[in-house]
Amino acid sequence: MKRLTVPIVAAVAAIALIGLLGYGLSARHDDRSIDNAVAKNERPQAPTSTLPVLGESTKRSLAALRGKVVVLNFWASWCPPCEDEAPALVATQRRLQRDGTGTVIGVTRDDSSDDSLKKVRDWKINYPSLRDVDNVLARKYGSTNVPETFVIDAQGRIVAVSRGQIDQAFLDNAIKTAAQ
């Protein structure tokens, strides 16, 4: 009987471990509720947070930007597509600032401040970036990668989502939608 006890206990432990692994994998799914709502032409309320401003000792609240169109872009210094889309975001910030209708806000993820600040200079980023140190804001948006971009209308509702690199055409179309 003792001979059977060890293999049975080992088998039960292995089955339990496999069950936990299976549960963990199935429970870890990307939250695409925002994407689904936007795809149905709904405008879900944009989550907000107050985050530290990159390179400063101040914080900034996304809620304080109500009344303006906001292009919220999650990025990181180590992300090649983030660098590729930066010129379109810079041009968009220039236009939104000139017209007084909105702003681009960058949100750095999984990145050091020094690396992010270096890329702000290298990529000539002209819009503020916030630091999402513990991915608190990213989780609220269901953001799991970079780059990811959310366009928010003046009422604080999400009108467009891109889970990947954006271009000027995406930004122009999304901003036009946000202004309607």
N, C-alpha and C positions, 0 to 999 in steps of 0.2 A: 504494500500500500504506500509506503514512503517513497518508493521509486516513481510512482505515478503523480505524487503531489507536486514535485518540482516542475515537470513538464506541463501539468495542468495550470499551475499558477503562471508559468511563463506564457502559455497560450492565451490565458485570460488577459494578462497584462498587454500582450501584443495586440489583441483584438481591441482593447480599450484605447490603446495608443493610436491605432489606425482609425478608430471611430472619432477620437478627438481631432486628429489631423483632417479627416474628411469634413467634420463640422467647421473647423477653422477655415478651410478653403472655401466651403460653400457660404459661410457667413460673411466672408470678406469680398464683397462685391462693390463696384463703384456706384456711388449715388448719382444717378442721372435724372433725378426728379426735376431739376431746373431745366435741363435740356429738353425733357419731355414736355414740360409746360410751354416753353418757348416754341417748340415745334408745333404745338396746337394753337399758336398765336395768342397764348395767354401771356400775361406779363407778371411773373411772380415777384414779390417784394424782394429786393436785394438785401442779403444779410449785411450787417455792419459790425464793425469793431473799431476800437481805438488802438492804434499800433504806433510803435516808435518810428520816427522819421529817420531814414538812412543817413548817417553821418551827422546827426544832430542829437541833442539831449531832450528834444520835444516829442510830443505824440500828436497824432492827427486822427480825427474821427471821420469815418466815411459818411456818417449821418449828417455831418456839417456841410456836406457837398450837395444836399438836396436843393433843387431849384436849377441845377445845371446837369448837363449830360456828362457822364463819367465813363471813360474807357478804363476798365480795371484789368491790368495785365500782370499775371503771375509769371515771374522769370527768375533765372539764376545765371551767374557768371560763367558757369561751366556748360551752358546750353547753346550749341551752335545755331539751332533755329531761332533762339532768342536774339542772337546777334543779327541774324538775317532779317528779322522783322523790325528791328529797332528803327531803321530809317522811316518806315511807314508810321510808326508811333510818334516819332519826332515831328514829322510833317503834320500829322493830325493834331498834336499839341499846339504847334505853331498856329494852325487854322482856328482851333477852338479858343485859344487865348486871344487871337486877333479879333474874333467875332464876339468874344465875351460870353460864349454859350456853354462852355464846359472845360473839362480837363482830362488829361490822361494821368492815371495813377499807377505806378509800378508797385508790385509787391514781391519782394525777394523771398525765395524759399530755399531751405536747405543750403544756405550759403553764408560765408563769413562777411562781416561788414567791410573788411579791407578789400576782399575780392570783388564784392559788389560795387564799392566806390571806384575801384580801378576801372571796371567796365563802364560805369556811368561816364567817366572821362573819356575812355577809349572809343565808346560808341556815340559820344556827344549827346547823351540823353539830356533833354531839356525839361523834363517833367519830374515831379517829386516821386520818390520811391519810399515805401514803408517796409519795415522788416516784420515778417510773420515768423518769428523765432520758433514757436512751437506748432506751427501750421494750424493755428486756431481758426483764422479766417479761411484758409484753404479748405479745411474740413467743412465749414459752413456752405461753401460753394461746391462741394463734392470734387474739389480739385486734387488730383493725384499726381499730376505731371506738370512739366513746364515745356513750352509756353502754353498758357491757357488764358483766354480773354473773354471778358463779360462786358457788354455795353449796357449801361443803365440810363434810363430816361430821367427827366427832371423831377418826376414824382417818386423816384427811387425804385423803379421797377426794371427788371432785366428784360431787354428786348432782343438780345443776340448773344450767342455763345459760340466760341471756337475752342475746341480741345486740340490744339496744335497750332502750327505757325499760321499767322494771318498775313494778309497783304492789304494794299491800299484800297482795293475794290471792296473787300469785306468791311473795312472801317467806314468807307464812304456810305455804303448801303446801310450798315447798322446805325450810323449817326443820323442818316435820313429817316430811318424808321423811328429812332428815339425822338426825333423832333415832331413827329406826327401826333 
